[in-house]
Amino acid sequence: MDKTTRGHLISAALQARRHAYAPYSHYPVGAALLTKDGKVYTGVNVENAAYPSGMCAERVAVFKAVSEGQREFEAVVVATENGGTPCGACRQVLAEFGLDMAVVVVNGNGDVVLETTLANLLPASFGPEHLPRNKP
């Protein structure tokens, strides 16, 4: 990912973060997901009084993209106040679409805290190839 694209995604994630609905945790998160064809989908965490009913920013971005026909992703940027990384559920959902995806985590000021791949965030991942019906 080039520097310009990275900067654009960081800005998009920070901007999205402003729209997070986090009245319980007070931990707003924004995500910007880049498709292989250059489109960007953003997401925010949306909390709910029934805690398990909420949704993380990364999964919101993935679900928005998939609902519009996207299946191939190049990178995701996650913006939190303190540079927190994606949760396990988000890592698993992202892994469904490729472990080679770049992952950039930034803090509330837009400073890069971590830049890695999804494979590094989710070693020994479980994927479609592990399901009996998908084995050759």
C-alpha positions as CSV (number, residue, x, y, z in Angstrom):
1,M,0.0,0.0,0.0
2,D,1.5,3.3,-1.0
3,K,1.8,6.3,1.4
4,T,-1.0,8.3,-0.2
5,T,-3.5,5.4,0.1
6,R,-2.4,4.7,3.6
7,G,-3.0,8.4,4.6
8,H,-6.4,8.4,2.9
9,L,-7.5,5.3,4.8
10,I,-6.2,6.7,8.1
11,S,-8.2,9.9,7.5
12,A,-11.3,7.9,6.6
13,A,-11.0,5.7,9.7
14,L,-10.5,8.7,12.0
15,Q,-13.5,10.5,10.4
16,A,-15.7,7.4,10.7
17,R,-14.7,7.1,14.4
18,R,-16.6,10.4,15.0
19,H,-19.8,8.6,14.2
20,A,-19.4,5.7,16.5
21,Y,-22.2,4.9,18.9
22,A,-20.4,4.0,22.1
23,P,-22.5,5.2,25.1
24,Y,-21.5,2.3,27.3
25,S,-17.8,1.7,26.7
26,H,-17.0,5.2,25.7
27,Y,-14.5,3.6,23.3
28,P,-15.3,4.8,19.8
29,V,-13.7,2.9,17.0
30,G,-13.6,3.7,13.3
31,A,-12.5,1.4,10.4
32,A,-11.7,1.9,6.8
33,L,-11.6,-1.1,4.5
34,L,-9.9,-1.0,1.1
35,T,-11.1,-3.3,-1.6
36,K,-8.8,-4.7,-4.3
37,D,-10.5,-2.4,-6.8
38,G,-9.8,0.7,-4.8
39,K,-13.2,1.3,-3.1
40,V,-13.2,2.3,0.6
41,Y,-15.9,1.2,3.0
42,T,-16.0,2.6,6.5
43,G,-17.5,1.3,9.7
44,V,-18.0,2.3,13.3
45,N,-18.7,0.3,16.5
46,V,-22.4,0.4,17.4
47,E,-23.2,-0.6,21.0
48,N,-26.5,-1.7,22.5
49,A,-27.9,-1.8,26.0
50,A,-28.1,-5.6,25.5
51,Y,-24.3,-5.8,25.2
52,P,-23.9,-8.8,22.9
53,S,-26.1,-7.1,20.3
54,G,-23.5,-4.5,19.5
55,M,-21.1,-4.7,16.5
56,C,-17.5,-3.7,16.0
57,A,-16.3,-1.2,13.4
58,E,-14.3,-3.7,11.4
59,R,-17.2,-6.0,10.9
60,V,-19.6,-3.2,10.0
61,A,-17.1,-2.2,7.3
62,V,-16.8,-5.8,6.0
63,F,-20.6,-6.3,6.0
64,K,-21.2,-3.1,4.2
65,A,-18.7,-4.0,1.5
66,V,-19.9,-7.6,1.2
67,S,-23.5,-6.4,0.9
68,E,-22.5,-4.4,-2.1
69,G,-20.8,-7.4,-3.8
70,Q,-17.2,-6.9,-2.6
71,R,-15.2,-10.0,-1.7
72,E,-11.6,-9.0,-2.1
73,F,-9.9,-6.7,0.3
74,E,-6.4,-5.3,0.4
75,A,-6.2,-3.4,3.7
76,V,-8.0,-2.3,6.8
77,V,-7.2,0.7,9.0
78,V,-8.6,0.7,12.6
79,A,-8.7,3.9,14.6
80,T,-9.1,3.9,18.4
81,E,-8.1,6.3,21.1
82,N,-5.2,4.2,22.3
83,G,-4.3,2.0,19.3
84,G,-6.3,-1.0,20.4
85,T,-6.2,-3.9,17.8
86,P,-9.1,-5.7,16.3
87,C,-10.9,-8.2,18.6
88,G,-10.8,-11.9,17.9
89,A,-14.3,-11.9,16.2
90,C,-13.2,-9.2,13.8
91,R,-9.9,-11.0,13.0
92,Q,-11.9,-14.1,12.2
93,V,-14.3,-12.2,9.9
94,L,-11.5,-10.4,8.1
95,A,-9.6,-13.8,7.7
96,E,-12.5,-15.1,5.7
97,F,-11.4,-12.8,2.9
98,G,-7.7,-13.3,3.0
99,L,-4.8,-13.5,5.5
100,D,-2.6,-11.4,3.3
101,M,-4.7,-8.3,4.1
102,A,-2.7,-5.3,5.5
103,V,-3.8,-4.2,8.9
104,V,-2.9,-0.7,10.2
105,V,-3.9,0.4,13.7
106,V,-3.8,4.1,14.6
107,N,-4.4,6.0,17.8
108,G,-6.8,9.0,18.2
109,N,-4.1,11.4,16.7
110,G,-3.7,9.2,13.6
111,D,-0.3,8.0,14.7
112,V,0.4,4.5,13.4
113,V,0.7,2.1,16.4
114,L,0.9,-1.1,14.4
115,E,1.3,-2.1,10.8
116,T,1.1,-5.8,10.0
117,T,-0.9,-8.4,8.2
118,L,-3.9,-10.3,9.2
119,A,-1.9,-13.5,9.2
120,N,0.3,-12.1,11.9
121,L,-2.7,-11.0,14.0
122,L,-4.4,-14.4,13.6
123,P,-1.8,-17.2,13.5
124,A,-3.0,-20.7,12.9
125,S,-6.3,-19.3,11.8
126,F,-9.4,-21.4,10.9
127,G,-10.7,-20.9,7.4
128,P,-12.9,-22.4,4.7
129,E,-10.2,-24.9,3.8
130,H,-10.7,-26.6,7.2
131,L,-14.3,-27.5,6.5
132,P,-14.8,-31.0,5.2
133,R,-16.8,-29.9,2.2
134,N,-14.1,-27.5,1.0
135,K,-11.2,-30.0,1.0
136,P,-9.9,-31.1,-2.4
